[in-house]
Amino acid sequence: MGAVLLTIGLYIFDEYRNINLLDWLWKAYFVALGVEMMYGFSQVFQKAETASEMNLVLLAGILAGFVLYTLYRIGRYLIYQVASSLHQLEGDIEQ
């Protein structure tokens, strides 16, 4: 699912040079990934029998959330770096 969203986003960016659409698709990808992750952790949490197992699942969920957010921020940074590089190249080509 994520690869499809990013492919569509790159096509839209290549065709229309609209960084906002690519950014929104990146956000949508991570929202979908986060929802899927929360559903998976809720399934594991329901199967936990002891309090220590529940605590481990909660800690794993928090850690996974931080990792997911970090990947999201790195991706946005890279998107904007590539976009600014492309705009700079277009300016150099026109001159």
VENGI-V220194 format. One record per residue. N is the residue number from 1. RES is the residue in one small letter. NEAR is the number of other C-alpha atoms within 8 Angstrom. Layout:
# VENGI-V220194
n->N res->RES near->NEAR
n->N res->RES near->NEAR
This chain:
# VENGI-V220194
n->1 res->m near->5
n->2 res->g near->6
n->3 res->a near->6
n->4 res->v near->7
n->5 res->l near->11
n->6 res->l near->12
n->7 res->t near->8
n->8 res->i near->8
n->9 res->g near->12
n->10 res->l near->9
n->11 res->y near->8
n->12 res->i near->12
n->13 res->f near->12
n->14 res->d near->7
n->15 res->e near->6
n->16 res->y near->6
n->17 res->r near->7
n->18 res->n near->8
n->19 res->i near->9
n->20 res->n near->6
n->21 res->l near->10
n->22 res->l near->13
n->23 res->d near->10
n->24 res->w near->8
n->25 res->l near->11
n->26 res->w near->14
n->27 res->k near->9
n->28 res->a near->8
n->29 res->y near->12
n->30 res->f near->10
n->31 res->v near->8
n->32 res->a near->8
n->33 res->l near->8
n->34 res->g near->10
n->35 res->v near->8
n->36 res->e near->8
n->37 res->m near->8
n->38 res->m near->9
n->39 res->y near->8
n->40 res->g near->8
n->41 res->f near->10
n->42 res->s near->8
n->43 res->q near->8
n->44 res->v near->9
n->45 res->f near->10
n->46 res->q near->6
n->47 res->k near->6
n->48 res->a near->9
n->49 res->e near->6
n->50 res->t near->6
n->51 res->a near->7
n->52 res->s near->6
n->53 res->e near->9
n->54 res->m near->11
n->55 res->n near->8
n->56 res->l near->8
n->57 res->v near->11
n->58 res->l near->9
n->59 res->l near->8
n->60 res->a near->8
n->61 res->g near->10
n->62 res->i near->8
n->63 res->l near->8
n->64 res->a near->8
n->65 res->g near->9
n->66 res->f near->8
n->67 res->v near->8
n->68 res->l near->10
n->69 res->y near->8
n->70 res->t near->8
n->71 res->l near->8
n->72 res->y near->11
n->73 res->r near->8
n->74 res->i near->8
n->75 res->g near->9
n->76 res->r near->10
n->77 res->y near->8
n->78 res->l near->8
n->79 res->i near->9
n->80 res->y near->9
n->81 res->q near->8
n->82 res->v near->8
n->83 res->a near->9
n->84 res->s near->8
n->85 res->s near->8
n->86 res->l near->8
n->87 res->h near->8
n->88 res->q near->8
n->89 res->l near->8
n->90 res->e near->8
n->91 res->g near->8
n->92 res->d near->7
n->93 res->i near->6
n->94 res->e near->5
n->95 res->q near->4
